[in-house]
Amino acid sequence: MKGFWNFKRCITVKRVAFCFAALVLLALAPASHASEGTGTYLRIGLAYGAGAPSSCEITSANGFILAVPEGNAYREGMPLPAYAKLTVSASGGRILLHADGVLVSDDIGAGTCVLPHDYASGARIFYEGVPYRGGLSFRPNPGNTFNVINRLGVEEYLYGVVNSEMGYKNPAEALKAQAVAARSYSWLKRGAHADDGFDLCAGAHCQSYKGYSDEHAEIVAAVDATTGLMLYRDDAPVSGNYFKNSGGHTQNSEDVWSEAVPYLRGVPDEYSPPYSWGWQITFRELRTLLLAAGEDPGEIAVVSVSGRNADGSVNAMTIIGDRGTVVLEKNRIRTVLGASNVKSLRFGLGGVAPAPARAPAVFALGADGAGSLASNAFVLSADETGAFDAKDAFLRGAAESVRVSALLSAPGAAPPIEDEPATDGFVSFTGSGYGHGVGMPQDSAIEMAKQGHDFRRILTKYFTGVQVR
């Protein structure tokens, strides 16, 4: 491994003195120090690809220390307590550090982590003014740029994730469910960006992570209350996929992606709040999107839904043009057309939405027949009649209780519908729900928490045959 510094390049008296002092301090430093946090560490890409910088500034109020990660601890190297700011740059595949105009290190290497000098007491490191837990490492790229990587514990990572994925003002049990799902997701997705030198990115491709500045007491409490808990099936950890809104029914994994995963089964979702959307695009604009995806049907003549799965969601869309036919299947529909345009696969064309079937009314059974329990019903006693709103009542079963209002408005599986093919130069989408549809719908988790369900019940509702442990 390349060293923390190169004495052959200490060409000034100032640098020679500095290097000698660093050696003295290094000799006095412990060989290894446990880092902040618990559990396995993650490497989170903060800047990479087109966003990779050629230089950046990092700050720490009480200086820095360079260290090499060893498992969940660090082998400490060069201490830099005298500098509150470092400039990081790349040159010829090397990562350079400057402080106050002085070259501190001519190559710290991609395996070195820059930590706050007092990292063991929970100090934060700032990258371009944004605070982060843990430390930073830098991987050089061709062209004298580098990837910026935040290395920290899983639990501390989740502190900076959960609010971005589910706002801190939501019920505590929903936040706990989100924490467990996000922890499980990050465990299974580790190494997704291995080619770039890190495990997960900080964007929506993995999970939205904003570091220490996005932490809230409610989020920290939810993460701490579920520390280490993940989803398991058959004693193996499983991925906690999640999305915003189911539109009334979640999706089988193979109906959206490719592989049939036993714990990612579509289920009716009686807790889903309504979420409707619409979008319209011209044939010319549609062709532009198709060309960007490597597809060219020519001048488009007809757009139609050509397949639906068992719950009524679209699994195939056909575009016919004068050069050929393009069929978009499953989640590629959203990938090609834009996930913020086609918000879910629960849509219809020509203004026809796959409206979920309304749940059956609740009935009160008596000796002389059945009476529908609508919003106005009565409680009868020996000496009076008391009115109450049935929507505020609960039905209790062996496993759970459900608010009557949820049943009265609950969406069920969408029935097959007749789609109207688009032939007039534009196509209109009308749909419900938001997201890929696989796993836990966050809106429903929030609604379940409001109705008194705990995080374990929320998770086992949407992940089939799992245990939380």
Long-range contacts (C-beta under 8 A, 24 or more apart in sequence): 1-68, 1-109, 1-111, 2-94, 2-107, 2-108, 2-109, 3-107, 3-109, 4-66, 4-77, 4-78, 4-105, 4-108, 4-109, 4-112, 5-78, 5-104, 5-105, 5-106, 6-105, 6-106, 6-107, 9-103, 9-106, 12-102, 14-102, 15-102, 15-103, 18-102, 18-104, 22-78, 22-79, 22-80, 25-79, 25-81, 26-76, 26-77, 26-78, 26-79, 29-65, 29-76, 29-79, 30-76, 31-75, 31-76, 32-70, 32-73, 32-74, 32-75, 32-76, 33-67, 33-73, 33-74, 33-76, 33-120, 34-72, 34-73, 34-120, 35-72, 35-73, 35-74, 35-115, 35-119, 35-120, 35-134, 35-153, 36-119, 36-120, 36-122, 36-133, 36-134, 36-152, 36-153, 36-156, 37-133, 37-134, 37-152, 37-153, 37-154, 37-155, 37-156, 38-153, 38-154, 38-155, 38-227, 38-228, 39-72, 39-153, 39-154, 39-155, 39-228, 40-72, 40-153, 40-154, 40-187, 41-69, 41-72, 41-134, 41-151, 41-152, 41-153, 41-154, 42-151, 42-152, 42-153, 42-154, 42-157, 42-186, 42-190, 42-199, 42-200, 43-137, 43-149, 43-150, 43-151, 43-197, 43-198, 43-199, 43-200, 44-149, 44-150, 44-151, 44-152, 44-157, 44-198, 44-199, 44-200, 44-201, 44-202, 44-209, 45-147, 45-148, 45-149, 45-193, 45-196, 45-197, 45-198, 45-200, 45-201, 45-202, 46-127, 46-132, 46-148, 46-149, 46-150, 46-202, 47-147, 47-148, 48-147, 48-148, 48-193, 48-196, 48-198, 48-201, 49-196, 52-141, 52-145, 52-146, 52-147, 52-148, 53-145, 53-146, 53-148, 54-89, 54-90, 54-144, 54-145, 54-146, 55-87, 55-88, 55-89, 55-90, 56-87, 56-88, 56-127, 56-128, 56-148, 57-85, 57-86, 57-87, 57-88, 57-128, 58-85, 58-86, 58-88, 58-114, 58-125, 58-126, 58-127, 58-136, 59-84, 59-85, 59-86, 59-125, 59-126, 59-129, 60-84, 60-116, 60-117, 60-123, 60-124, 60-125, 60-126, 61-116, 61-123, 62-116, 62-117, 62-118, 62-123, 63-116, 63-117, 64-114, 64-115, 64-116, 64-117, 64-125, 65-114, 65-115, 65-116, 65-117, 65-119, 66-105, 66-108, 66-112, 66-113, 66-114, 66-115, 67-112, 67-113, 67-115, 67-135, 68-111, 68-112, 68-113, 69-111, 69-113, 69-151, 72-153, 74-113, 74-115, 77-112, 78-105, 79-117, 80-104, 80-117, 81-117, 86-114, 88-138, 88-146, 89-144, 90-138, 90-140, 90-141, 90-144, 90-145, 90-146, 91-144, 92-144, 93-140, 94-140, 95-138, 95-140, 95-146, 108-138, 110-137, 110-138, 110-139, 110-140, 110-197, 111-137, 112-137, 113-137, 113-151, 114-138, 124-212, 130-210, 130-211, 130-213, 131-211, 131-212, 131-213, 132-160, 132-211, 132-212, 133-159, 133-160, 133-211, 133-212, 139-196, 139-197, 139-198, 147-196, 147-197, 147-198, 149-197, 149-198, 150-202, 150-211, 154-183, 154-186, 154-187, 155-223, 155-224, 155-227, 155-228, 157-186, 157-209, 158-182, 158-183, 158-186, 158-223, 159-212, 159-215, 159-219, 159-220, 159-223, 160-209, 160-210, 160-211, 160-212, 160-214, 160-215, 161-186, 161-207, 161-208, 161-209, 162-219, 162-222, 162-223, 163-210, 163-214, 163-215, 163-216, 163-219, 164-207, 164-208, 164-209, 164-210, 164-214, 165-207, 165-208, 165-242, 165-442, 166-442, 166-445, 166-446, 168-216, 168-217, 168-218, 168-219, 169-218, 170-446, 170-449, 171-446, 171-449, 171-450, 172-218, 172-221, 172-222, 172-225, 172-449, 173-448, 173-449, 173-453, 173-454, 173-455, 173-458, 174-442, 174-445, 174-446, 174-448, 174-449, 174-455, 174-458, 175-218, 175-219, 175-222, 176-222, 176-225, 176-226, 176-454, 176-455, 177-440, 177-445, 177-449, 177-455, 177-458, 177-459, 178-222, 178-242, 178-442, 178-445, 179-219, 179-222, 179-223, 179-225, 179-226, 180-226, 180-229, 180-230, 180-231, 180-240, 180-455, 180-459, 180-468, 181-231, 181-240, 181-241, 181-242, 181-439, 181-440, 181-459, 182-207, 182-240, 182-242, 183-226, 183-228, 183-229, 183-230, 183-240, 184-230, 184-231, 184-237, 184-238, 184-239, 184-240, 185-239, 185-240, 185-241, 185-242, 187-230, 187-237, 188-237, 188-238, 188-239, 188-240, 189-239, 226-455, 229-468, 229-469, 230-468, 230-469, 231-263, 231-459, 231-463, 231-466, 231-467, 231-468, 232-466, 232-467, 232-468, 232-469, 233-262, 233-263, 233-463, 233-465, 233-466, 233-467, 238-263, 238-463, 238-466, 239-264, 239-439, 240-439, 240-440, 240-459, 240-463, 241-436, 241-438, 241-439, 241-440, 242-439, 242-440, 242-441, 242-442, 243-434, 243-435, 243-436, 243-437, 243-438, 243-439, 243-440, 243-441, 243-442, 244-275, 244-433, 244-434, 244-435, 244-441, 244-442, 244-443, 245-272, 245-273, 245-275, 245-344, 245-432, 245-433, 245-434, 245-435, 245-441, 245-442, 245-443, 245-444, 246-272, 246-433, 246-435, 246-437, 246-441, 246-443, 246-444, 247-272, 247-275, 247-344, 247-346, 247-356, 247-411, 247-431, 247-432, 247-433, 247-434, 247-437, 248-272, 248-346, 248-356, 248-410, 248-411, 248-412, 248-413, 248-414, 248-432, 248-433, 249-311, 249-312, 249-313, 249-346, 249-356, 249-411, 249-412, 249-413, 249-414, 249-437, 250-437, 250-438, 250-439, 250-441, 250-462, 251-309, 251-311, 251-313, 251-345, 251-436, 251-437, 251-438, 252-309, 252-438, 253-438, 255-309, 255-313, 255-315, 255-330, 255-345, 256-330, 256-331, 256-345, 256-436, 256-437, 256-438, 257-330, 257-331, 257-438, 258-330, 262-464, 262-465, 263-463, 263-464, 263-465, 263-466, 264-438, 264-439, 264-463, 264-464, 265-464, 266-310, 266-311, 266-437, 267-461, 267-462, 267-464, 268-412, 268-413, 269-411, 269-441, 269-444, 269-462, 270-359, 270-402, 270-406, 270-407, 270-410, 270-411, 270-412, 271-406, 271-410, 271-444, 271-447, 271-448, 271-451, 271-461, 272-410, 272-411, 272-433, 272-441, 272-443, 272-444, 272-447, 273-443, 273-444, 273-447, 274-411, 274-432, 275-432, 275-433, 275-434, 275-443, 276-353, 276-430, 276-431, 276-432, 277-343, 277-344, 277-429, 277-430, 277-431, 277-432, 277-434, 278-428, 278-429, 278-430, 278-431, 279-341, 279-342, 279-343, 279-428, 279-429, 280-426, 280-427, 280-428, 280-429, 281-337, 281-341, 281-426, 281-427, 282-425, 282-426, 283-425, 283-426, 283-427, 286-319, 286-337, 286-427, 287-321, 289-336, 289-337, 289-338, 290-319, 290-326, 290-336, 292-336, 293-335, 293-336, 295-326, 295-336, 296-321, 296-323, 296-324, 296-326, 297-321, 297-322, 297-323, 297-324, 297-325, 297-326, 298-322, 298-323, 298-324, 299-323, 301-423, 302-421, 302-422, 302-423, 303-349, 303-421, 303-422, 303-427, 304-349, 304-419, 304-421, 304-422, 305-348, 305-349, 305-419, 308-354, 308-416, 310-413, 311-413, 311-414, 312-346, 312-354, 312-356, 312-413, 312-414, 312-415, 312-416, 312-417, 313-344, 313-345, 313-346, 313-354, 313-414, 313-437, 314-345, 314-346, 314-347, 315-345, 331-436, 334-436, 341-429, 342-429, 342-431, 343-431, 343-433, 343-434, 343-435, 344-431, 344-432, 344-433, 344-434, 344-435, 344-436, 344-437, 345-437, 346-414, 346-431, 346-432, 346-433, 346-437, 347-429, 347-430, 347-431, 347-432, 348-417, 348-419, 348-429, 348-430, 348-431, 349-419, 349-420, 349-421, 349-422, 349-427, 349-428, 349-429, 349-430, 350-419, 350-420, 350-421, 350-422, 350-427, 350-428, 351-420, 351-428, 351-430, 352-417, 352-418, 352-419, 352-420, 352-430, 353-430, 353-431, 353-432, 354-414, 354-415, 354-417, 354-431, 354-432, 355-414, 355-432, 356-411, 356-412, 356-413, 356-414, 356-432, 357-411, 357-412, 357-413, 357-414, 357-415, 358-409, 358-410, 358-411, 358-412, 359-407, 359-408, 359-409, 359-410, 359-411, 359-412, 361-408, 362-390, 362-395, 362-404, 362-407, 362-408, 373-404, 400-453, 400-457, 401-451, 401-452, 402-451, 403-451, 406-447, 406-451, 439-463
